[in-house]
């Protein structure tokens, strides 16, 4: 299958994502410049981390107006897979592809550290290889990852199984002390109602090789691969 | 004489220097021309007090790709077509005035030095010094600097993988903020800061030019200052987003054969960038300042030339090829303007809207007067130590260990580095908190180890030996990961060199560093000098900061600090007993923290040091040992504590102690590394040590949940971990 990695000015996880899906997962990938609109042939879009447009105004607030974004919207509406990581999550929220918003970490500092993610739902193209309750060790690196949505939105997301990951202890218990940024209900990753768009603050592309810390991120990229293979077996390279 | 003393003071020029300018020029310079001289003859750009001494860094090895000091940063060949570029630079004075922006623009500046050479920046390190956190001003500076590094570094996508921070009253009022950057490139992609042939075009790209930072090089970095408020406008404001875009655009442009040279605009802005490029090509240049995009109307040529607005680069382009270069910058939404051209006349000609406003020979600007100090003067040093005058403390060994582990200088730096993205680019094999950071080089099995070090207290007590130890420790950190030190970069932070006893400190420290650099076959490939670090008439501790680069051919075979397996033997490399005459308490963290004294003379045997490091690398790369950690601040006991904390395993030390227990536990004798290994591999360790004639001592075993040192101390590892983890956080509360 082929991944598309979108590059905005200020994006910095583009290469990391590219390396993860090619070197570590063995698939095809190409970069998509934010002024391009041609997404043909792509099976999954990655909106990577970074500081698109310097996070000026608000993270993702300017990137959402980039020329590529209407194409991303159509791609998602047509059922294409989209995964937004860190700044990518922020952009997808700003663009209205995902509910809620990411605000400044509750303690007001940037955080780069390993966290544990409890898998809350496996009914998604991104977690079908996991079991509910699995705990993945994945790094975070952000200053504005504090997920917020109002109660009724959160309730309906819970009902629809849209919460994909929560910050947890290594044994899977969801506690305040395991929540690195103050996110409501310890939310680390969510999907849309249609389940084909995922946003997550942690960086799965940073843990696809044991030499640099771990391999738990592979579960997500391999889930995407399995899903794509089932839907469209010919797309697999 | 038509120039006022006030005008000269602003440029940090002396009357004698002014007279030299008049004599060499054959006339009085106008104010624009004088500004050019002031900037380029400043200590920061011209190294007029330090250049004669820097020649002592004469080590070479065949990895060196460009002559030291000739380019923006040093370059070494790491094999298989790859090269590494690195440099460390100070931003002390701006950070003392405005810590967030001072530190942020320090990071920005050093990163530009690296990508100007066509290298992708792959790692940042920071070496920081502050006064004690008990003073609110120091706390403000510390928090501001950390957040400035975090704010800028995180945004540009370069991992911040290491460094060190120390606190001492010596740095109150004059903190040190040294930023180091490492870059990676294919050798064929190397770019030079050269103007090339006459007719080439000078293109200014990136930010517009404003009135900020004028006299940064001369005023801020090249003299002492008492009233910081008047200098606040000389500190620039960084835009890390623009920097990130500049990195990508310049690396793309660097691939084009339309580009002849690339130079960043740092201290003294356009003046220094254009003069250096032209000087490197023995050429002249003509710049029309009206072609430079400016932030406000009415800027004088003087202001345009000396502005230190950040995030700007000078690109030298072949004539007629400017459109294709501009297209790349357009793609990145970056402004690019041709502002002048290279000339054959050897003159720096500055025009404003076609009218010549200044014209001086480039070679005069690049040839400042050099000052040699009086070598007969003894350096300023601290008191000697009569060990018998130091009583055993009223605290128990366990209490002393806890105090040291929780002290500002030894406590965990996690509070700092968790605010820095240290993993982006997914190369970080050993993260901050160990002896050195280790990065993989994708597509190869190679690893690069990087570390910074520099103990100002040692250098204050003995600048020559302190200089040697700074190099030895930085190399030792690298060796502990298994990597071979191959190159050094340095930042020399000293007081006012016009004071003979300070100049002598500088001279002795460089002598010591140069000696150690030769012995490690690790040449100093780049560096920076920061003088005039004084406040309230007192110089800081002489503080040479050394950045070391090491290489390993097999990144998979490396060592980290923590003990790995219950039952492993713990061995000390470099000593065969724990006997001490107490002299290694001199200059120690223990002596200052517990006894309130800074005294004594550090010492090092470079023969032993080199051999110990060779042994350590052999033990690590051949997989004999499971961990390695050097003894530095706080001595053996702190090294052991750090290894048990990192591994989450206890240790029982059974080797006998004779003489003073405080010296055995906390003395800071050099050339010692603690390793752990499976008992069945001890004979291999013995063979390696004997082969190098390096002494070793079996200390004990990894076992239990406590750190037990004979009958001297016994503490829960969890308790040590808590003290270590909270030390810095508590000091900030």
Interface residues (C-beta under 8 A of the other chain):
Chain A: X9 X10 X12 X13 X15 X16 X19 X20 X23 X49 X50 X51 X53 X54 X55 X56 X109 X110 X111 X112 X113 X139 X141 X143 X203 X205 X206 X208 X209 X211 X212 X213
Chain B: X147 X150 X151 X154 X155 X156 X157 X239 X240 X241 X242 X244 X245 X332 X333 X417 X418 X419 X420 X421 X422 X423 X424 X425 X426 X427 X428 X429 X431 X440 X442 X555 X556
